[in-house]
Amino acid sequence: MLSHSLDHGVLVITVHRDPGIGGRAALLTKITDLVHAFQPAPVVVVLDEPASAGAAVSVVLRVHRLCSRLGVLMSVVSGSAPTRRALEDNADTAGTRLVVHARPDTAVAAAYTAAA
């Protein structure tokens, strides 16, 4: 369902497929555990094309709220323009702004620069 790596000190979490409603809690737990384990590293969540559906987007928005509370920089990547718009439109505006990118390399470079 997901994989992760460190790229220049940035935690990159890739969600390979949408978990569906039944798998949303498990995906949220896995990502939350990674965020806590690598804190304070910036986080980039990459939604592969099969993962750009509603349940994965919902999880990303919840993770954004968590990262905001923890003071951890977070951005998300999606190749789908409708998914990027949905993320931007529904992101929590009370904390740190959710930055949405179209390409992973751009997101990692921006997160690395912002954390430096």
ZASETOR-364694 format. One record per atom (N, C-alpha, C): residue number from 1; residue in one letter; atom name; x, y, z. Coordinates in steps of 0.1 Angstrom, whole numbers, plus 5000, padded with zeros to 4 digits. Layout:
   num   residuo   atomo   east   north     up
   NUM         A      CA      X       Y      Z
...
END
This chain:
   num   residuo   atomo   east   north     up
     1         M       N   5008    4988   5000
     1         M      CA   5000    5000   5000
     1         M       C   5009    5013   5000
     2         L       N   5020    5012   5007
     2         L      CA   5029    5024   5007
     2         L       C   5043    5020   5009
     3         S       N   5052    5029   5006
     3         S      CA   5067    5027   5008
     3         S       C   5072    5041   5013
     4         H       N   5084    5040   5018
     4         H      CA   5090    5053   5023
     4         H       C   5105    5053   5021
     5         S       N   5111    5065   5020
     5         S      CA   5125    5066   5019
     5         S       C   5129    5080   5024
     6         L       N   5142    5082   5026
     6         L      CA   5147    5095   5030
     6         L       C   5155    5100   5018
     7         D       N   5152    5112   5014
     7         D      CA   5159    5118   5003
     7         D       C   5163    5132   5007
     8         H       N   5177    5134   5010
     8         H      CA   5182    5146   5015
     8         H       C   5176    5150   5028
     9         G       N   5173    5141   5036
     9         G      CA   5167    5144   5049
     9         G       C   5152    5147   5049
    10         V       N   5146    5144   5038
    10         V      CA   5132    5146   5036
    10         V       C   5125    5132   5036
    11         L       N   5115    5130   5045
    11         L      CA   5108    5117   5045
    11         L       C   5098    5117   5033
    12         V       N   5100    5108   5024
    12         V      CA   5092    5107   5012
    12         V       C   5083    5094   5014
    13         I       N   5070    5096   5015
    13         I      CA   5061    5085   5017
    13         I       C   5053    5084   5004
    14         T       N   5053    5072   4998
    14         T      CA   5046    5070   4985
    14         T       C   5034    5061   4988
    15         V       N   5022    5065   4985
    15         V      CA   5010    5057   4986
    15         V       C   5008    5052   4972
    16         H       N   5008    5039   4971
    16         H      CA   5008    5032   4958
    16         H       C   4993    5030   4953
    17         R       N   4984    5028   4962
    17         R      CA   4970    5026   4958
    17         R       C   4961    5031   4969
    18         D       N   4949    5034   4964
    18         D      CA   4939    5039   4974
    18         D       C   4935    5028   4983
    19         P       N   4934    5031   4996
    19         P      CA   4931    5020   5006
    19         P       C   4916    5017   5006
    20         G       N   4908    5025   5000
    20         G      CA   4893    5023   5002
    20         G       C   4889    5027   5016
    21         I       N   4876    5028   5018
    21         I      CA   4871    5032   5031
    21         I       C   4876    5023   5042
    22         G       N   4876    5010   5039
    22         G      CA   4880    5000   5050
    22         G       C   4895    5001   5053
    23         G       N   4903    5005   5045
    23         G      CA   4918    5006   5047
    23         G       C   4923    5020   5051
    24         R       N   4914    5029   5052
    24         R      CA   4918    5043   5055
    24         R       C   4925    5044   5069
    25         A       N   4919    5038   5079
    25         A      CA   4925    5038   5093
    25         A       C   4939    5032   5093
    26         A       N   4941    5021   5086
    26         A      CA   4954    5014   5086
    26         A       C   4964    5023   5079
    27         L       N   4960    5029   5068
    27         L      CA   4970    5038   5061
    27         L       C   4973    5050   5070
    28         L       N   4963    5056   5076
    28         L      CA   4966    5067   5085
    28         L       C   4976    5063   5096
    29         T       N   4974    5052   5102
    29         T      CA   4982    5047   5113
    29         T       C   4997    5045   5108
    30         K       N   4998    5039   5096
    30         K      CA   5012    5037   5091
    30         K       C   5019    5050   5088
    31         I       N   5012    5060   5082
    31         I      CA   5018    5072   5079
    31         I       C   5021    5080   5092
    32         T       N   5012    5080   5101
    32         T      CA   5014    5087   5114
    32         T       C   5026    5081   5121
    33         D       N   5028    5068   5121
    33         D      CA   5039    5062   5128
    33         D       C   5052    5067   5121
    34         L       N   5052    5068   5108
    34         L      CA   5064    5072   5101
    34         L       C   5067    5087   5104
    35         V       N   5057    5095   5104
    35         V      CA   5059    5109   5107
    35         V       C   5065    5111   5121
    36         H       N   5060    5103   5131
    36         H      CA   5065    5104   5144
    36         H       C   5080    5099   5145
    37         A       N   5082    5088   5138
    37         A      CA   5096    5082   5138
    37         A       C   5107    5090   5132
    38         F       N   5103    5098   5122
    38         F      CA   5113    5106   5115
    38         F       C   5112    5121   5119
    39         Q       N   5104    5125   5128
    39         Q      CA   5102    5138   5132
    39         Q       C   5115    5144   5137
    40         P       N   5120    5155   5133
    40         P      CA   5113    5167   5127
    40         P       C   5115    5168   5112
    41         A       N   5119    5157   5105
    41         A      CA   5122    5157   5091
    41         A       C   5109    5161   5083
    42         P       N   5111    5170   5073
    42         P      CA   5100    5174   5065
    42         P       C   5094    5161   5058
    43         V       N   5081    5162   5055
    43         V      CA   5074    5150   5049
    43         V       C   5069    5154   5035
    44         V       N   5071    5145   5026
    44         V      CA   5064    5146   5013
    44         V       C   5056    5134   5010
    45         V       N   5044    5135   5008
    45         V      CA   5035    5123   5005
    45         V       C   5032    5124   4990
    46         V       N   5036    5113   4984
    46         V      CA   5034    5111   4969
    46         V       C   5022    5102   4967
    47         L       N   5012    5107   4960
    47         L      CA   5000    5098   4957
    47         L       C   5002    5093   4943
    48         D       N   5006    5080   4941
    48         D      CA   5006    5075   4928
    48         D       C   4992    5075   4922
    49         E       N   4992    5075   4909
    49         E      CA   4979    5076   4902
    49         E       C   4968    5067   4907
    50         P       N   4970    5054   4910
    50         P      CA   4959    5046   4916
    50         P       C   4955    5051   4930
    51         A       N   4963    5059   4936
    51         A      CA   4960    5063   4950
    51         A       C   4954    5077   4951
    52         S       N   4950    5083   4939
    52         S      CA   4945    5096   4940
    52         S       C   4929    5097   4941
    53         A       N   4924    5087   4948
    53         A      CA   4909    5087   4951
    53         A       C   4906    5093   4964
    54         G       N   4894    5092   4968
    54         G      CA   4889    5099   4980
    54         G       C   4895    5095   4993
    55         A       N   4896    5082   4995
    55         A      CA   4901    5077   5008
    55         A       C   4915    5081   5011
    56         A       N   4924    5080   5001
    56         A      CA   4938    5084   5002
    56         A       C   4939    5099   5004
    57         V       N   4931    5107   4997
    57         V      CA   4931    5121   4999
    57         V       C   4927    5125   5013
    58         S       N   4917    5118   5018
    58         S      CA   4912    5121   5031
    58         S       C   4923    5118   5042
    59         V       N   4931    5107   5040
    59         V      CA   4942    5104   5049
    59         V       C   4952    5115   5048
    60         V       N   4956    5119   5036
    60         V      CA   4966    5130   5034
    60         V       C   4962    5143   5042
    61         L       N   4949    5146   5041
    61         L      CA   4944    5158   5048
    61         L       C   4945    5157   5063
    62         R       N   4943    5145   5068
    62         R      CA   4944    5142   5082
    62         R       C   4959    5143   5087
    63         V       N   4968    5137   5078
    63         V      CA   4982    5137   5081
    63         V       C   4987    5152   5081
    64         H       N   4982    5160   5072
    64         H      CA   4985    5174   5072
    64         H       C   4982    5181   5085
    65         R       N   4970    5178   5091
    65         R      CA   4966    5184   5104
    65         R       C   4976    5180   5114
    66         L       N   4980    5167   5114
    66         L      CA   4989    5162   5124
    66         L       C   5003    5169   5123
    67         C       N   5008    5170   5110
    67         C      CA   5021    5176   5108
    67         C       C   5020    5191   5112
    68         S       N   5010    5197   5110
    68         S      CA   5008    5211   5114
    68         S       C   5009    5212   5129
    69         R       N   5002    5204   5136
    69         R      CA   5003    5204   5151
    69         R       C   5017    5201   5156
    70         L       N   5024    5192   5149
    70         L      CA   5038    5189   5153
    70         L       C   5048    5199   5149
    71         G       N   5044    5208   5140
    71         G      CA   5054    5217   5135
    71         G       C   5063    5211   5124
    72         V       N   5058    5201   5118
    72         V      CA   5066    5194   5107
    72         V       C   5061    5199   5094
    73         L       N   5070    5203   5085
    73         L      CA   5067    5207   5072
    73         L       C   5062    5195   5064
    74         M       N   5051    5198   5056
    74         M      CA   5045    5187   5048
    74         M       C   5041    5192   5035
    75         S       N   5043    5184   5025
    75         S      CA   5038    5187   5011
    75         S       C   5033    5174   5005
    76         V       N   5025    5176   4995
    76         V      CA   5020    5164   4988
    76         V       C   5022    5165   4973
    77         V       N   5023    5153   4967
    77         V      CA   5025    5153   4952
    77         V       C   5014    5144   4946
    78         S       N   5008    5150   4935
    78         S      CA   4999    5142   4928
    78         S       C   5000    5146   4913
    79         G       N   5000    5136   4904
    79         G      CA   5000    5139   4890
    79         G       C   4986    5143   4885
    80         S       N   4976    5142   4893
    80         S      CA   4962    5144   4889
    80         S       C   4958    5159   4893
    81         A       N   4955    5167   4883
    81         A      CA   4951    5180   4886
    81         A       C   4938    5181   4895
    82         P       N   4928    5173   4892
    82         P      CA   4917    5173   4901
    82         P       C   4920    5169   4916
    83         T       N   4929    5160   4917
    83         T      CA   4933    5156   4931
    83         T       C   4941    5168   4938
    84         R       N   4949    5174   4930
    84         R      CA   4957    5186   4936
    84         R       C   4947    5197   4940
    85         R       N   4937    5200   4932
    85         R      CA   4927    5210   4935
    85         R       C   4919    5206   4947
    86         A       N   4915    5193   4948
    86         A      CA   4908    5188   4960
    86         A       C   4916    5190   4973
    87         L       N   4929    5186   4972
    87         L      CA   4937    5188   4984
    87         L       C   4939    5203   4988
    88         E       N   4941    5211   4978
    88         E      CA   4942    5226   4981
    88         E       C   4929    5231   4987
    89         D       N   4918    5227   4981
    89         D      CA   4905    5233   4985
    89         D       C   4901    5228   4999
    90         N       N   4905    5216   5003
    90         N      CA   4901    5210   5016
    90         N       C   4911    5210   5027
    91         A       N   4923    5216   5024
    91         A      CA   4933    5216   5034
    91         A       C   4930    5225   5046
    92         D       N   4934    5221   5058
    92         D      CA   4932    5229   5070
    92         D       C   4940    5242   5068
    93         T       N   4934    5253   5070
    93         T      CA   4940    5266   5069
    93         T       C   4944    5272   5083
    94         A       N   4942    5265   5093
    94         A      CA   4945    5270   5107
    94         A       C   4960    5268   5110
    95         G       N   4966    5259   5104
    95         G      CA   4981    5257   5107
    95         G       C   4989    5260   5095
    96         T       N   5000    5252   5094
    96         T      CA   5009    5253   5083
    96         T       C   5002    5250   5069
    97         R       N   5005    5259   5059
    97         R      CA   4998    5257   5046
    97         R       C   5003    5244   5040
    98         L       N   4994    5237   5034
    98         L      CA   4997    5225   5026
    98         L       C   5001    5229   5013
    99         V       N   5013    5225   5009
    99         V      CA   5019    5228   4996
    99         V       C   5017    5215   4987
   100         V       N   5011    5218   4975
   100         V      CA   5008    5207   4966
   100         V       C   5016    5208   4953
   101         H       N   5023    5197   4950
   101         H      CA   5031    5197   4938
   101         H       C   5027    5187   4928
   102         A       N   5031    5189   4916
   102         A      CA   5028    5179   4905
   102         A       C   5039    5169   4903
   103         R       N   5051    5172   4908
   103         R      CA   5063    5163   4906
   103         R       C   5070    5161   4920
   104         P       N   5074    5148   4922
   104         P      CA   5082    5145   4935
   104         P       C   5095    5153   4936
   105         D       N   5103    5154   4925
   105         D      CA   5116    5160   4927
   105         D       C   5114    5175   4931
   106         T       N   5104    5182   4926
   106         T      CA   5102    5196   4930
   106         T       C   5098    5196   4944
   107         A       N   5089    5187   4949
   107         A      CA   5085    5187   4963
   107         A       C   5096    5185   4972
   108         V       N   5105    5175   4969
   108         V      CA   5116    5172   4978
   108         V       C   5126    5184   4978
   109         A       N   5129    5190   4967
   109         A      CA   5138    5201   4967
   109         A       C   5132    5213   4975
   110         A       N   5120    5215   4974
   110         A      CA   5113    5226   4981
   110         A       C   5114    5223   4996
   111         A       N   5111    5211   5000
   111         A      CA   5111    5207   5014
   111         A       C   5125    5208   5020
   112         Y       N   5135    5204   5012
   112         Y      CA   5148    5204   5017
   112         Y       C   5153    5219   5019
   113         T       N   5149    5227   5009
   113         T      CA   5153    5241   5010
   113         T       C   5146    5248   5022
   114         A       N   5133    5245   5024
   114         A      CA   5126    5252   5034
   114         A       C   5130    5247   5048
   115         A       N   5135    5235   5049
   115         A      CA   5140    5230   5062
   115         A       C   5154    5235   5066
   116         A       N   5161    5239   5055
   116         A      CA   5175    5243   5058
   116         A       C   5177    5256   5065
END
